Structures are given as structure tokens and as C-alpha cells.
Amino acid sequence: MKAAFLFPGQGSQFTGMGKDFYDKFEEARDVYDLANKVTEMPVKELCFDGSEDELKETKNAQLAIATTSLAILAVIDKMNIKAEYAAGLSLGEYVALVYGGFLKLEDCFKLLKLRGYYMQNLVPKKEYAMAAVIGLDSTKIEEVCSRHEANGEFVVPANYNYSMQTVISGEAKAIESVSTELKELGAKRVIPLKTSGPFHTKALEEASKEFYKDLQKVEFKAGNGVSVIKNLDGSIYKEGDNFAEILSKHIISPVRFDKALSIFKNENVDTFIEIGPGKSMTGFINKEKLESTSNSIQKEEDLEKLK
């Protein structure tokens, strides 16, 4: 058996996430309490009682989702359940790096506080949106986006989730017009996402540059043997990688989770555990029809699936 832990990204948040773990497990309480202490933000309170609007704000969402994933991970680790591979969806990559031993927990909290702030505030003031396009090949989506870009509209593919789901990102009006065209071309659905910015696009270049300065101050470790897959290009992190460069580019580059799926298939990974709010990543696994079992652990009762 080969196992992979998967960690969700922005848009998976919900009010009350992780509270059942906090109430029952000391390991989870320690993670939430440390997040509040390190960031000097009410991360725990946002997770448990934050409104939908509060949790949609990037500066809150990134910390809240990652902290919940890390708290649940701490409980699973205490159960002595391990994985040889780890991957995250955008911000989930930071949780994967913690699990892989490349990044200290405290540094993860510090970085995501800064990342969320920059991605929310260091962006031109316009109306933005993101939408998931389901049931259409990514090459067709690229063609449509390129044509609209040539006409002065800002819309690009931002997440390649699996072969038949690609997320587009950009200005709200462009997203709306492209969504209509993609439906006419055969997309089964186009779903607006619960995000607040044009993530993984050139609009975040200033955020990327500022974040690079902070990343350079962090001491990344050699890792503990877990294979952590990069969103940037689908390769596996190794000692000596320029983490500051990789993670700053990550903000303005498409998420290539489709490439992670290829690695899982080639390496015969057959067990997937998504840790944190939502269950979109296990959905990608199932849609891609990998020969595997997959489970989403977002509620305390879900732990029964691992026993």
C-alpha cells in the first residue's frame, strides 16, 4: 500500500470547521492555540464562529483552512497513520511542507498570515472572480481565454485540477462572458468559487515580490523522506530547492494538481486521505478514476474511516 495525504485550498472553508477536533483532542487544541499565539489573530474564533463573509476574506481563509488541516493532521499523526506522499491545493502545499519536514509549524503560520494579507491587499482594485469549469478539456479553455485576452479582457486558467476540471481566474466581467462561451462549447457546469481575488495570475505580481522577501528569511529544512509534490510543475521537492523562489512564483502561476495526479498514477499510490475542510481533492481522485481508495477527514466522526 502507498498512501498520500492531500490538503485543501481556499474555497473549502465553512463555519465551525475543526471545532469537534478542538473539543475532543489535545493535539488539535495545541495547533489552534499556537496559531492564535504566533499570528496574533483570532484564527480559532474565525474557524469556529466566523461568518461566511469573514471566512471568504483571503487574509482569514488561508490561515483558517491551513490551521484546521494541521489540527486534524496532528490527530491523525497521533493515531500513527502515515503517508509516503503529500500534496496540497494552492495554500494546502504549506501544510504538505510541514508534514514533509521542510517547514516548521510556526513558520507556516507566519508565512500564511503574510501570504493571505498580500494576496488580498496587493492587487489592483477591480472586481475579480474565479470559476471551476467542469466537463471540458483544458486546451479548449486555454483557447477561449487566449482569445478574450487578445481582446483586452483579463481571464486565464489558474488551476488544472484534473483532466476535466480547470479553474479560470480574472476580472469578473471577463469570467462571466467566458463562462457563457464555455457552456456553449459543451462545459457541463461552470461553478463560481468562494474566493475574493484573481489568484494564480499576473495580477498578484506585487504580492509575489513582497512575499519573496519574507520567504528568504525562513529557514527551510532538509525534509523527512515524505515526497511532497509542487503545485508549480508537479515535481517532487528536494533538499537544495530554492523554496523562496518556488513559493513566490506559486502565487502567480497556475496550480498543476493534474500533474500530481500523474505522479500518483505512475507511482501506484492507492490510498488517499484528504485532511481538512471540504472534499474536493478526493473528488478529483475519484473523477480521474485512479485505482484507489480515498477518504475525506473533515469531521471528528470521519476518523472511523481510518480505523
Residue frames relative to the residue before (quaternion, step in Angstrom):
aa qw qx qy qz dx dy dz
M 1.0000 0.0000 0.0000 0.0000 0.00 0.00 0.00
K 0.0767 -0.7586 0.6455 0.0450 3.56 -1.04 0.87
A 0.1329 -0.8266 0.5462 0.0277 3.55 -0.77 1.07
A 0.1238 -0.7628 0.6294 0.0811 3.54 -1.25 0.56
F 0.2688 -0.7131 0.6239 0.1731 3.53 -1.13 0.80
L 0.1433 -0.7860 0.5995 0.0480 3.56 -0.98 0.93
F 0.1349 -0.8117 0.5670 0.0369 3.58 -0.91 0.92
P 0.4128 -0.7753 0.4276 0.2136 3.59 -0.56 1.19
G 0.3903 -0.7160 0.5396 0.2095 3.51 -1.37 0.33
Q 0.7772 -0.3528 0.2529 0.4555 3.51 -1.35 -0.15
G 0.6642 0.4499 -0.3798 0.4606 3.52 -1.02 0.91
S 0.6500 0.5261 -0.3090 0.4529 3.59 1.26 -0.34
Q 0.4800 0.7244 -0.4035 0.2863 3.58 1.28 -0.27
F 0.0580 0.7662 -0.6400 0.0005 3.54 -1.27 0.50
T 0.5871 -0.5879 0.4259 0.3581 3.56 -1.15 0.64
G 0.7768 0.3078 -0.2567 0.4858 3.56 -0.89 1.00
M 0.4238 0.7310 -0.4627 0.2681 3.59 1.24 -0.10
G 0.8402 0.2121 -0.1846 0.4637 3.52 -0.93 1.00
K 0.4894 0.6951 -0.4390 0.2907 3.61 1.16 -0.26
D 0.6368 0.5269 -0.3406 0.4482 3.59 1.00 -0.73
F 0.6290 0.5039 -0.3347 0.4883 3.61 1.10 -0.62
Y 0.6380 0.5335 -0.3226 0.4520 3.57 0.97 -0.87
D 0.6835 0.5047 -0.2871 0.4422 3.57 0.92 -0.91
K 0.7792 0.3903 -0.1838 0.4546 3.60 1.01 -0.77
F 0.8119 0.2841 -0.1107 0.4978 3.59 1.01 -0.79
E 0.4654 -0.6850 0.4942 0.2645 3.55 -0.84 1.03
E 0.6149 0.5642 -0.3496 0.4257 3.60 1.00 -0.78
A 0.6657 0.4856 -0.2985 0.4817 3.58 0.99 -0.81
R 0.6274 0.5374 -0.3370 0.4517 3.59 0.99 -0.82
D 0.6395 0.5398 -0.3293 0.4373 3.57 0.94 -0.83
V 0.6600 0.5083 -0.3126 0.4564 3.60 0.97 -0.83
Y 0.6758 0.4864 -0.2996 0.4658 3.60 0.85 -0.93
D 0.6702 0.4998 -0.3056 0.4557 3.57 0.92 -0.88
L 0.6372 0.5142 -0.3261 0.4724 3.58 1.06 -0.74
A 0.6182 0.5453 -0.3432 0.4502 3.60 1.01 -0.77
N 0.6544 0.5028 -0.3104 0.4718 3.59 0.93 -0.87
K 0.6813 0.5044 -0.2883 0.4452 3.57 0.93 -0.94
V 0.7084 0.4766 -0.2698 0.4453 3.59 0.79 -1.02
T 0.7621 0.3893 -0.2019 0.4763 3.58 0.88 -0.94
E 0.2583 -0.7672 0.5274 0.2580 3.57 1.24 -0.51
M 0.5406 0.5529 -0.4187 0.4762 3.53 1.07 0.91
P 0.4927 -0.6618 0.4689 0.3153 3.63 -1.12 0.55
V 0.0365 -0.8482 0.5284 0.0004 3.57 0.70 1.11
K 0.6541 0.5239 -0.3058 0.4519 3.55 0.88 -0.98
E 0.6828 0.4911 -0.2870 0.4585 3.57 0.87 -0.96
L 0.6230 0.5347 -0.3353 0.4622 3.59 1.06 -0.72
C 0.6556 0.5163 -0.3101 0.4555 3.57 0.95 -0.87
F 0.7630 0.4180 -0.2083 0.4468 3.55 0.79 -1.04
D 0.8410 0.1735 -0.0317 0.5114 3.58 0.91 -0.92
G 0.4423 0.7190 -0.4504 0.2909 3.61 1.23 -0.06
S 0.4771 -0.6610 0.4950 0.3007 3.55 -1.07 0.72
E 0.6796 -0.4710 0.3581 0.4336 3.57 -1.27 0.24
D 0.6584 0.5129 -0.3080 0.4568 3.58 1.00 -0.84
E 0.6466 0.5130 -0.3201 0.4651 3.59 0.99 -0.81
L 0.7078 0.4647 -0.2616 0.4632 3.55 0.93 -0.91
K 0.5947 0.5638 -0.3642 0.4426 3.58 1.21 -0.33
E 0.5672 0.5939 -0.3889 0.4175 3.59 1.18 -0.52
T 0.5354 -0.6777 0.4067 0.2977 3.54 -0.76 1.10
K 0.6530 0.5316 -0.3249 0.4306 3.59 0.92 -0.87
N 0.6996 0.4188 -0.2608 0.5168 3.60 1.19 -0.49
A 0.6632 0.5605 -0.3155 0.3827 3.56 0.86 -1.01
Q 0.6767 0.5203 -0.3196 0.4114 3.57 0.81 -0.95
L 0.6820 0.4699 -0.2848 0.4826 3.57 0.90 -0.89
A 0.6635 0.5287 -0.3135 0.4266 3.57 0.92 -0.92
I 0.6819 0.4818 -0.2901 0.4677 3.57 0.87 -0.94
A 0.6838 0.4884 -0.2947 0.4550 3.59 0.84 -0.96
T 0.6451 0.5196 -0.3273 0.4546 3.59 0.95 -0.82
T 0.6410 0.5147 -0.3216 0.4698 3.57 0.98 -0.81
S 0.6477 0.5084 -0.3177 0.4702 3.59 0.94 -0.85
L 0.6774 0.4972 -0.2897 0.4582 3.57 0.92 -0.91
A 0.6341 0.5259 -0.3298 0.4611 3.59 1.05 -0.73
I 0.6679 0.4739 -0.2955 0.4919 3.58 0.94 -0.87
L 0.6122 0.5548 -0.3378 0.4508 3.58 1.05 -0.78
A 0.6350 0.5374 -0.3289 0.4471 3.58 0.99 -0.82
V 0.6488 0.5023 -0.3117 0.4792 3.57 1.04 -0.76
I 0.6602 0.5015 -0.3047 0.4688 3.58 0.93 -0.89
D 0.6272 0.5328 -0.3315 0.4614 3.57 1.04 -0.76
K 0.6377 0.5217 -0.3218 0.4664 3.59 1.03 -0.78
M 0.6398 0.5066 -0.3109 0.4872 3.58 1.20 -0.54
N 0.4102 -0.7415 0.4289 0.3131 3.57 1.39 -0.02
I 0.4035 0.6600 -0.5112 0.3745 3.55 1.02 0.87
K 0.0789 -0.8331 0.5467 -0.0293 3.57 -0.60 1.17
A 0.1725 -0.7590 0.6149 0.1269 3.55 -1.33 0.28
E 0.4315 -0.6980 0.5120 0.2538 3.56 -1.14 0.68
Y 0.7637 0.2575 -0.1290 0.5778 3.57 1.25 -0.52
A 0.0247 -0.7803 0.6243 0.0276 3.55 -1.25 0.50
A 0.0599 0.7792 -0.6215 0.0551 3.54 -1.10 0.77
G 0.1651 -0.7762 0.6002 0.0997 3.54 -1.15 0.65
L 0.3980 -0.6712 0.5621 0.2741 3.52 -1.29 0.34
S 0.8086 -0.1325 0.0201 0.5729 3.55 -0.27 1.33
L 0.8438 0.0601 -0.0525 0.5307 3.65 -0.53 -1.06
G 0.5534 0.6245 -0.3875 0.3920 3.59 1.19 -0.45
E 0.5324 0.6319 -0.4039 0.3926 3.57 1.24 -0.37
Y 0.6073 0.5532 -0.3588 0.4432 3.60 1.11 -0.58
V 0.6283 0.5027 -0.3315 0.4925 3.59 1.04 -0.70
A 0.6287 0.5299 -0.3276 0.4655 3.58 1.02 -0.79
L 0.6584 0.5077 -0.3076 0.4628 3.60 1.00 -0.79
V 0.6032 0.5198 -0.3538 0.4907 3.59 1.13 -0.59
Y 0.6689 0.4936 -0.3065 0.4637 3.58 0.87 -0.93
G 0.7008 0.4714 -0.2648 0.4653 3.59 1.04 -0.76
G 0.5336 -0.6709 0.3831 0.3441 3.58 1.28 0.04
F 0.5041 0.6692 -0.4156 0.3539 3.60 1.25 0.12
L 0.7959 0.2249 -0.0642 0.5584 3.57 1.14 -0.69
K 0.4152 -0.7004 0.5243 0.2493 3.57 -0.90 0.94
L 0.6256 -0.5721 0.3854 0.3644 3.55 -1.12 0.72
E 0.6667 0.5065 -0.3066 0.4528 3.58 0.87 -0.94
D 0.6610 0.5001 -0.3071 0.4676 3.58 0.98 -0.81
C 0.5876 0.5690 -0.3616 0.4474 3.57 1.10 -0.66
F 0.6663 0.4950 -0.2984 0.4711 3.58 0.89 -0.93
K 0.6609 0.5134 -0.3107 0.4507 3.58 0.90 -0.93
L 0.6833 0.4964 -0.2889 0.4508 3.57 0.89 -0.94
L 0.6966 0.4727 -0.2954 0.4516 3.58 0.88 -0.86
K 0.5632 0.5576 -0.3945 0.4650 3.59 1.14 -0.43
L 0.6888 0.4680 -0.2718 0.4824 3.57 0.91 -0.95
R 0.6438 0.5384 -0.3193 0.4402 3.57 0.92 -0.94
G 0.6779 0.4944 -0.2916 0.4593 3.56 0.88 -0.94
Y 0.6455 0.5172 -0.3201 0.4619 3.57 1.00 -0.83
Y 0.6829 0.4874 -0.2950 0.4572 3.58 0.82 -0.98
M 0.6954 0.4884 -0.2880 0.4416 3.58 0.86 -0.93
Q 0.6626 0.4771 -0.3043 0.4906 3.57 1.20 -0.43
N 0.8125 0.3430 -0.1322 0.4524 3.57 0.89 -0.96
L 0.7268 0.3960 -0.2488 0.5031 3.61 1.04 -0.64
V 0.4922 0.5970 -0.4545 0.4413 3.52 0.55 1.26
P 0.5718 -0.5978 0.4207 0.3723 3.62 -0.95 0.75
K 0.4714 -0.7071 0.4605 0.2563 3.57 -0.94 0.94
K 0.3136 0.7018 -0.5766 0.2769 3.53 -0.22 1.36
E 0.5491 -0.5734 0.4732 0.3818 3.55 -1.31 0.03
Y 0.0540 -0.8244 0.5629 -0.0222 3.57 -0.58 1.21
A 0.0251 -0.7823 0.6218 0.0272 3.53 -1.31 0.30
M 0.1516 -0.7358 0.6449 0.1404 3.52 -1.38 0.20
A 0.0200 -0.8014 0.5978 -0.0046 3.57 -1.10 0.64
A 0.3581 -0.7180 0.5603 0.2056 3.55 -1.10 0.78
V 0.1920 -0.7769 0.5945 0.0787 3.55 -0.78 1.10
I 0.0975 -0.8285 0.5514 -0.0055 3.56 -0.54 1.20
G 0.8282 0.2751 -0.1998 0.4455 3.53 -1.05 0.85
L 0.6798 0.4175 -0.2994 0.5234 3.57 1.19 0.45
D 0.5225 -0.6549 0.4479 0.3123 3.58 -0.90 0.91
S 0.5691 -0.6459 0.3958 0.3198 3.57 -0.96 0.90
T 0.6021 0.5705 -0.3763 0.4127 3.62 1.06 -0.59
K 0.6359 0.5101 -0.3289 0.4768 3.60 1.05 -0.68
I 0.6365 0.5221 -0.3209 0.4683 3.57 1.03 -0.80
E 0.6323 0.5308 -0.3207 0.4644 3.57 1.02 -0.82
E 0.6502 0.5279 -0.3140 0.4471 3.57 0.95 -0.87
V 0.6738 0.4892 -0.2967 0.4676 3.58 0.90 -0.92
C 0.6530 0.5084 -0.3148 0.4648 3.59 0.92 -0.89
S 0.6462 0.5279 -0.3214 0.4478 3.60 0.94 -0.87
R 0.6531 0.5151 -0.3163 0.4561 3.57 0.96 -0.82
H 0.6693 0.4797 -0.2956 0.4842 3.58 0.97 -0.83
E 0.6097 0.5458 -0.3417 0.4622 3.57 1.09 -0.71
A 0.6464 0.5309 -0.3089 0.4527 3.57 1.00 -0.84
N 0.6881 0.4498 -0.2642 0.5044 3.57 1.24 -0.51
G 0.6424 -0.5730 0.3061 0.4065 3.55 1.28 0.32
E 0.5411 0.5925 -0.4189 0.4251 3.59 1.25 0.21
F 0.3345 -0.7513 0.5382 0.1842 3.57 -1.07 0.75
V 0.3726 0.6824 -0.5523 0.3008 3.57 -0.32 1.30
V 0.0757 0.8034 -0.5810 0.1061 3.59 -0.77 1.07
P 0.5513 -0.5506 0.4843 0.3980 3.60 -1.25 0.31
A 0.1301 -0.8291 0.5428 0.0315 3.58 -0.85 0.98
N 0.7850 0.1122 -0.0662 0.6057 3.59 1.13 -0.57
Y 0.1397 -0.7402 0.6526 0.0817 3.55 -0.89 1.01
N 0.1390 -0.8620 0.4838 0.0595 3.57 0.12 1.30
Y 0.7238 -0.2163 0.1225 0.6437 3.56 1.06 -0.82
S 0.7901 -0.3891 0.1741 0.4404 3.56 -1.24 0.21
M 0.8004 0.2511 -0.1311 0.5284 3.60 1.03 -0.66
Q 0.6987 0.3556 -0.3314 0.5248 3.58 1.04 0.73
T 0.0516 0.7739 -0.6249 0.0888 3.54 -0.75 1.15
V 0.2906 -0.7461 0.5753 0.1670 3.55 -0.99 0.88
I 0.1922 -0.7624 0.6073 0.1142 3.56 -1.00 0.89
S 0.1264 -0.7982 0.5888 0.0108 3.54 -1.11 0.79
G 0.4063 0.7158 -0.5065 0.2568 3.58 -1.07 0.68
E 0.7593 -0.3109 0.2626 0.5078 3.57 -1.18 -0.58
A 0.6179 -0.6171 0.3501 0.3389 3.54 -0.96 0.93
K 0.6669 0.5011 -0.3166 0.4515 3.61 0.89 -0.87
A 0.6531 0.5041 -0.3131 0.4705 3.58 1.02 -0.80
I 0.6181 0.5355 -0.3384 0.4655 3.58 1.02 -0.79
E 0.6539 0.5251 -0.3106 0.4475 3.57 0.96 -0.87
S 0.7041 0.4574 -0.2787 0.4663 3.60 0.82 -0.94
V 0.6494 0.4985 -0.3182 0.4781 3.59 0.99 -0.78
S 0.6193 0.5513 -0.3454 0.4396 3.60 0.98 -0.78
T 0.6442 0.5186 -0.3160 0.4649 3.57 0.97 -0.87
E 0.6747 0.4951 -0.2931 0.4624 3.57 0.92 -0.91
L 0.6579 0.5154 -0.3177 0.4478 3.58 0.95 -0.81
K 0.6127 0.5299 -0.3485 0.4716 3.58 1.08 -0.65
E 0.6496 0.5178 -0.3095 0.4628 3.56 1.03 -0.82
L 0.6772 0.4855 -0.2806 0.4763 3.58 1.17 -0.61
G 0.7059 -0.4983 0.2556 0.4336 3.57 1.26 0.00
A 0.3822 0.7090 -0.5070 0.3070 3.60 1.20 0.15
K 0.4600 -0.6955 0.4778 0.2765 3.58 -0.85 0.95
R 0.7884 -0.0859 0.0798 0.6039 3.56 0.99 -0.87
V 0.1134 -0.7302 0.6639 0.1152 3.52 -1.32 0.43
I 0.0921 -0.8468 0.5233 -0.0231 3.55 -0.37 1.30
P 0.3820 -0.7054 0.5442 0.2456 3.64 -0.70 1.02
L 0.3098 -0.7699 0.5338 0.1621 3.59 -0.99 0.85
K 0.4975 -0.6522 0.4893 0.2961 3.55 -1.25 0.55
T 0.4139 0.6683 -0.5062 0.3548 3.55 0.53 1.22
S 0.3590 -0.7759 0.4940 0.1583 3.56 -1.21 0.44
G 0.7755 0.2999 -0.1827 0.5247 3.60 1.16 0.24
P 0.5685 -0.5970 0.4446 0.3504 3.59 -1.29 0.24
F 0.0341 -0.8713 0.4895 0.0082 3.55 0.75 1.12
H 0.8355 0.1778 -0.1782 0.4885 3.52 -1.26 0.73
T 0.5785 0.5178 -0.4039 0.4838 3.54 0.98 0.99
K 0.6971 -0.4781 0.3509 0.4029 3.55 -1.36 0.21
A 0.5269 0.6472 -0.4100 0.3680 3.61 1.20 -0.36
L 0.7143 0.4352 -0.2491 0.4882 3.58 1.20 -0.44
E 0.2472 0.8045 -0.5094 0.1796 3.59 1.16 0.47
E 0.6542 0.4999 -0.3240 0.4661 3.61 0.93 -0.82
A 0.6318 0.5240 -0.3256 0.4693 3.57 0.99 -0.81
S 0.6416 0.5350 -0.3129 0.4518 3.57 0.99 -0.86
K 0.6740 0.5021 -0.2920 0.4564 3.58 0.93 -0.91
E 0.6680 0.4886 -0.3040 0.4718 3.58 0.94 -0.84
F 0.6614 0.5127 -0.3071 0.4532 3.55 0.97 -0.87
Y 0.5760 0.5947 -0.3696 0.4218 3.58 1.10 -0.68
K 0.6320 0.5381 -0.3293 0.4501 3.60 1.00 -0.82
D 0.6813 0.4741 -0.2862 0.4786 3.58 0.97 -0.82
L 0.6324 0.5415 -0.3309 0.4442 3.57 1.00 -0.78
Q 0.6291 0.5572 -0.3334 0.4275 3.58 1.06 -0.71
K 0.6540 0.5211 -0.3045 0.4562 3.59 1.20 -0.46
V 0.6271 0.5552 -0.3246 0.4395 3.58 1.27 -0.28
E 0.3214 -0.7292 0.5724 0.1933 3.55 -1.04 0.82
F 0.1666 -0.7824 0.5959 0.0703 3.56 -0.44 1.23
K 0.4052 -0.7490 0.4889 0.1889 3.55 -1.00 0.91
A 0.6699 -0.5267 0.3632 0.3766 3.56 -1.34 0.10
G 0.5129 -0.6409 0.4292 0.3768 3.60 1.17 -0.38
N 0.3903 -0.7487 0.5029 0.1849 3.55 -1.25 0.46
G 0.7061 -0.4629 0.2634 0.4666 3.59 1.23 0.29
V 0.5426 0.5844 -0.4119 0.4408 3.59 1.24 -0.21
S 0.3668 -0.7221 0.5443 0.2187 3.59 -0.95 0.88
V 0.0810 -0.8024 0.5913 -0.0037 3.57 -0.41 1.29
I 0.2736 -0.7982 0.5246 0.1136 3.56 -0.69 1.15
K 0.4038 -0.7255 0.5133 0.2172 3.56 -0.91 0.99
N 0.4673 -0.6431 0.5351 0.2859 3.53 -1.15 0.74
L 0.5979 0.6397 -0.3491 0.3339 3.54 1.06 -0.82
D 0.8391 -0.0336 0.0705 0.5384 3.57 0.82 -0.98
G 0.5584 -0.6432 0.3785 0.3624 3.58 1.25 0.14
S 0.5186 0.6118 -0.4409 0.4030 3.61 1.22 0.21
I 0.5152 -0.6413 0.4791 0.3063 3.56 -1.32 0.26
Y 0.5126 -0.6464 0.4735 0.3085 3.57 -0.94 0.92
K 0.0159 -0.7805 0.6248 0.0169 3.53 -1.16 0.67
E 0.6438 -0.5051 0.4022 0.4105 3.53 -1.27 0.42
G 0.7510 0.3533 -0.2773 0.4840 3.56 -0.91 0.92
D 0.4632 0.6588 -0.4592 0.3749 3.59 1.24 -0.09
N 0.4265 -0.6614 0.5480 0.2835 3.56 -1.19 0.59
F 0.2197 -0.8289 0.5034 0.1062 3.55 0.16 1.33
A 0.6285 0.5470 -0.3446 0.4325 3.59 0.96 -0.80
E 0.6784 0.4826 -0.2888 0.4727 3.55 0.93 -0.88
I 0.6612 0.5209 -0.3067 0.4444 3.57 0.90 -0.94
L 0.7444 0.4340 -0.2347 0.4498 3.58 0.76 -1.05
S 0.6234 0.5022 -0.3564 0.4817 3.59 1.13 -0.45
K 0.6403 0.5082 -0.3183 0.4801 3.61 1.05 -0.74
H 0.5501 0.6423 -0.3694 0.3851 3.54 1.16 -0.71
I 0.6347 0.5651 -0.3259 0.4143 3.59 1.02 -0.82
I 0.7875 0.3162 -0.1491 0.5076 3.59 1.01 -0.79
S 0.6516 0.5055 -0.3032 0.4774 3.59 1.29 0.05
P 0.5930 -0.5775 0.4138 0.3791 3.61 -1.10 0.55
V 0.4331 -0.6558 0.5566 0.2695 3.54 -1.20 0.65
R 0.1374 -0.8172 0.5576 0.0487 3.59 -0.64 1.13
F 0.0127 0.8135 -0.5792 0.0500 3.56 0.46 1.19
D 0.5389 0.6173 -0.4021 0.4086 3.58 1.19 -0.43
K 0.6464 0.5094 -0.3177 0.4709 3.57 1.10 -0.68
A 0.5944 0.5401 -0.3600 0.4748 3.58 1.13 -0.61
L 0.6269 0.5386 -0.3333 0.4536 3.58 1.01 -0.79
S 0.6282 0.5329 -0.3311 0.4601 3.58 1.06 -0.73
I 0.6337 0.5169 -0.3264 0.4741 3.58 1.02 -0.81
F 0.6487 0.5214 -0.3258 0.4486 3.57 0.88 -0.92
K 0.6658 0.5008 -0.3021 0.4633 3.57 0.96 -0.86
N 0.6885 0.4899 -0.2817 0.4546 3.58 0.89 -0.94
E 0.7262 0.4182 -0.2306 0.4946 3.57 1.11 -0.72
N 0.4258 -0.7378 0.4322 0.2958 3.58 1.33 0.13
V 0.2064 0.7544 -0.5813 0.2246 3.56 0.92 0.93
D 0.0926 -0.8547 0.5108 0.0004 3.58 -0.64 1.09
T 0.7349 0.3193 -0.2171 0.5575 3.60 1.27 0.02
F 0.0337 -0.8081 0.5875 -0.0278 3.56 -0.74 1.09
I 0.0491 -0.7824 0.6208 0.0015 3.55 -0.96 0.95
E 0.1826 -0.7780 0.5953 0.0842 3.56 -0.56 1.20
I 0.1288 -0.8306 0.5417 -0.0019 3.55 -0.60 1.20
G 0.6959 0.4104 -0.3274 0.4901 3.56 -0.47 1.22
P 0.7357 -0.4216 0.2785 0.4511 3.59 -1.27 -0.03
G 0.7745 0.3273 -0.2536 0.4783 3.55 -1.11 0.70
K 0.1935 -0.7748 0.5895 0.1214 3.53 -1.34 0.16
S 0.2478 0.8110 -0.4977 0.1818 3.56 1.14 0.61
M 0.6714 0.5252 -0.3190 0.4143 3.61 0.93 -0.84
T 0.6381 0.4755 -0.3345 0.5048 3.59 1.02 -0.69
G 0.5751 0.5681 -0.3706 0.4573 3.57 1.19 -0.49
F 0.6318 0.5212 -0.3284 0.4705 3.59 1.01 -0.81
I 0.6314 0.5386 -0.3247 0.4537 3.56 0.98 -0.90
N 0.7002 0.4764 -0.2732 0.4562 3.56 0.83 -1.00
K 0.6488 0.5225 -0.3188 0.4522 3.59 0.99 -0.82
E 0.6815 0.4808 -0.2834 0.4733 3.56 1.09 -0.74
K 0.3519 -0.7906 0.4419 0.2363 3.54 1.41 -0.05
L 0.1953 0.7537 -0.5904 0.2127 3.56 0.83 1.02
E 0.4619 -0.6638 0.5058 0.3004 3.56 -1.07 0.71
S 0.4104 0.7026 -0.4488 0.3694 3.53 0.13 1.31
T 0.3475 -0.6522 0.6078 0.2906 3.50 -1.42 -0.03
S 0.0467 -0.8086 0.5864 0.0085 3.56 -1.01 0.74
N 0.0564 -0.7913 0.6088 0.0008 3.54 -1.11 0.79
S 0.2550 -0.7381 0.6058 0.1521 3.53 -1.16 0.71
I 0.1139 -0.7951 0.5946 0.0364 3.58 -0.75 1.09
Q 0.2031 0.7893 -0.5532 0.1725 3.56 -0.16 1.29
K 0.7245 0.2932 -0.2013 0.5903 3.57 1.33 -0.24
E 0.6339 -0.5537 0.3754 0.3880 3.57 -1.14 0.61
E 0.6406 0.5408 -0.3236 0.4386 3.58 1.03 -0.76
D 0.5697 0.6099 -0.3772 0.4015 3.61 1.22 -0.45
L 0.5332 0.6467 -0.4076 0.3624 3.59 1.16 -0.45
E 0.5388 0.6277 -0.3988 0.3959 3.60 1.18 -0.47
K 0.6000 0.5846 -0.3525 0.4172 3.59 1.16 -0.63
L 0.6999 0.4810 -0.2620 0.4584 3.59 1.18 -0.55
K 0.6068 0.5837 -0.3556 0.4057 3.59 1.21 -0.19
